[in-house]
Amino acid sequence: MSGFEQLFPGALPRLVMFDLDGTLIDSVPDLAAAVDRMLLELGRPPAGLDAVRQWVGNGAQVLVRRALAGDIEHEGVDEALAEQGLALFMDAYAQSHELTEIYPGVKDTLRWLSKQGVEMALITNKPERFVGPLLDQMKIGRYFRWIIGGDTLPQKKPDPAALLFVMKMAGVAPEQSLFVGDSRSDVLAAKAAGVKCVGLTYGYNHGRPIHDESPNLVVDDLRALLPGCVDPATGITLADLQASQDRESTVAVTGKFWMKVIKALARWRWRA
């Protein structure tokens, strides 16, 4: 039985929301290169690919602070140094995404959902300025009607604000929606929004198995969600569905902010 058949018996979700890094694309090689360049410019030794893979998932600001601390815990990093490091990192990361690759099964899954008329959204903690170029490079931007970056809204995951915002824009209830991600932040955001969540085993979760976060379903390949497309060798684990404990998170919105969101949606909708 496919993932969709287990989570939505007799139907398909009306809305599927996806994380980006660690879910649709493997961006760690480029992120690590940018982190190491930032550290070298600050006179520090490079962190390396393996360390950066443990640190990604909570946005650029947190990644930079972790790199400066040399650890996932980063509370003691000087604020001025963190700001300097962030500027260097953003400049380095903007220059190249040549090492980033799309995961197997992603295009097949997005294409299938599009043919079924399922609405799709992208919700990532990556700064908005980097999202469009990456989607263009991977040729998958056209599949997403809504795209929310880490700085599009005042809040980012694990806050559920972006999920709630997209569901409101789509006019789709939580019980008809699904979120697909690879990390604790993704699972927490989905649970807080009252949305079923699929966790991917191949992504970035700070070195912890995604099973530990108790998503509703764990898969090794996105194609395991599709009816008739399940490889028997692909692992699928169904967890007990859990009711949302917190659907009250709200998004503080100003007139200026709404204009930013509307422009972002118009800019991204027909990319790639």
N, C-alpha and C positions, 0 to 999 in steps of 0.2 A: 504494500500500500504506500502510495506516495505521501510526501509531507503535507501537501495541500489537502489530500483526502483525509488525513488524520486530524488536521487542525480545523478544517471547514467541511465537515461531511455533507455531501450532496450539493456543494456549491463552491465557488471561488471567492476569495476576499475581493471586495470592491476597490480597495486601496492597499498597495504594498509600498512601504517606505524602506529605503536602504541607507545604511551607513556607506561610507566611501572607502577610506583607508583600512586595509585588512579585511574588507568585505568584497569589494568589487575590484580593487587594485592593490598591488604590492608596491607601495611607495617608499618603503624603508631605505632602500639603497640611495635614493636621491636625498631623503631627509638626513641620513647619516652623513652623506658627503657635505651637505650644508652645515650640519652641526659641527663637523670636524673643521671645516673652514673657519667657522665662527670662533671655535676654541683656539685654533692656531693664531688667528689675528689678535686674540686676547693674550697670547703668550702661554697658552695652556696645551697640554698634550691632547691629541685626538681621542675621542671616546670609542670609536669603532662601531661596526655594524651590529654586533651582538648586543652591546649595551643599549644602543638607540632603539633596537627592536623591543626592548623591555620598557622603554620610557614613553613611547608614542601612545596616542589615543585620547589625550585630554586637551588638545589644542597646542598652538605654537608657543604661547607664553609659558605653559607648564613644561613643555619639552625643553625649552631653553633653560629654564630654571633647574630642571633635573640635570641637564648637561653640565651646568655650572657647578652644581653640587656634587656631581659624579655619582648620584644616587637617585632613586625614585622619590625619596623624601627630600624636600627642598626648602623647608621653611626658613633656614638661616641665610639664604642668598640675599646679598645686598640689593636693594631696589634699583639704585642707579646702575649697578653692574648688569642687572637683569634687563633693564631698558636698553643699554648699550648692546648687550648680547642679542636681544630680540631684533634690533635694527640690522645688525650684521647678518643674522640668520635669514631674515626675510629677504635681504638683498641677494644672498648666496642662493637661496632656494628658488628665487624667481628666475635665475639665469638658465636653469636646465632641469628637465624632467625626463631625460633620455633613458635613465635606468629603471623607470617605473613601468610595470607590466600589468596587464589585466589578467585576472585569475581564470583558469579553465572553467567553462560552463556559464560564465557571466553573460556573454552575448546571446547564447542559446536561450537562457532563461528570460532575459529582457525581451528578446524578440517574441518568444512564446506568449508572455504576459501581454505584450502589446497587441498581438493578434487576437487574444481573448477579450480585448477591450478593458483590461484591468488598468486603472489609473496608477501611476507610479510617481514617487517623490524621492529626492535625495536629501538626507539630513546628515550633515557632517560637522565636526568641530574644526575642520581645516578653514583657515581664513578665506573669505569669499573670493578674493583676487586670484587665488590659485585654482579654484574649482573649474571655471570655464575652460582655461587652457588645457587642463588635464582631460576633461570630458571631450574636448575637440580632438586631442591626441589619441584617445582611446576609441573615438567614434561611437560614443554611447549617449551623448547629451540629448539627442532627440527623443529618447524614451521617457524623459522626466518632465512632467508638467510643472512641478514645483521643485525648486532647489534652494535649500537653506544652508548657508555657511555658518561657521563658528562665530562670525561677527554680524550676521544678518539681523538676529534678534538680540535683545539684551541678555538673554540666558542661553547657555549651551548645555548639551548633555553632560551629566545625567539628569538635569532638569528636563521635565517632559514638555516644556513650553513649545518647542518646535513641532513636536508630534501633534499636540493639541491645535496649534495654529494651522498646520496642513490639513488636519481632519476637518476643521471648521471651514477652510477654504474649499475643500473638496465636497463638503456636505455629506460626509461619511461617518457613521457611528464607530466607536472603538471596537465593538464586537464584529464589525465588518472589515476591520483593518488589520494589517500585519506589519511588524517591524523586523528587519533582517540586519543583524550586526555581528560583531566579533568580540565585543568587550563587555566588561562589567557596566560601564557607563551606558552602553546600548540597552542592556537588559534592565537596568534600573529605570531608565527613561521609559521604556515600553511598559513596565509594570505600573509605574506611577501614572501613565496615561490610560491604563486599562486596556492595553493592546497586547495581543499574543505576540510572542517574540521567538524568532529562530536564531540560534547561535551557530556560528561557523567555527570549526575546529582549527582552521589553518591561519587564523588572523592574529591580532595583537591583543593580548590580555595580560600584559605585565608578567608573563611567564606562568600564569595560572591556567589550568584547563578550563575551557568555557563551560564544561559541565558543572563546575563548582558554583557558577552564578545562577544555576537553575532556570535557564530559559525553557520555554514550553517544548521546544524541539531542538535537537542538535544534529547537524549534518556535516558531512565532509565535502560536499559539492552542491552548489545551488540547483543543479539539475535533479537532485533527489527530491525536490519539491514538486516536480512536474509529473502529472499522470502519464504513465506509459514510458517514462524516461529514467526509471530508477535502475541503476546498476546494482545487482545483488551484492557486489563487493563494497558498495558504499555504505558506511555506517550511519544508521539513523536511530536516535534514541528519543522516545516520547516521554515527556515529563508530565506530571499532574498539572492541569491548568489551574492557575491561581487567580483569584479575583483581585481586582485593583484595590489597593488600600489608600490611594491618594489620587483623586481626579480633580482636586481643587486648585492645582497650580494655574496661575493666570499670567498673562503677558501684559506688561505695562507698555502701552502704545501711545505715541504722540502723533500729531499731524505730520510732522517732519519725518518721523519714523515710517509711517504708512507710505509716504511718497518713496522712501528708499526701498521698501519691500516691493511696491508695485513696479518700480523701475527694474529691480533685480529680477523679478519674475518675467517681465517682458524681455529682458536681455538674455536670460538663459533658456527660455522655453524652446526656441527653435535653433539652438546651437547644435553643432555636429551634424 
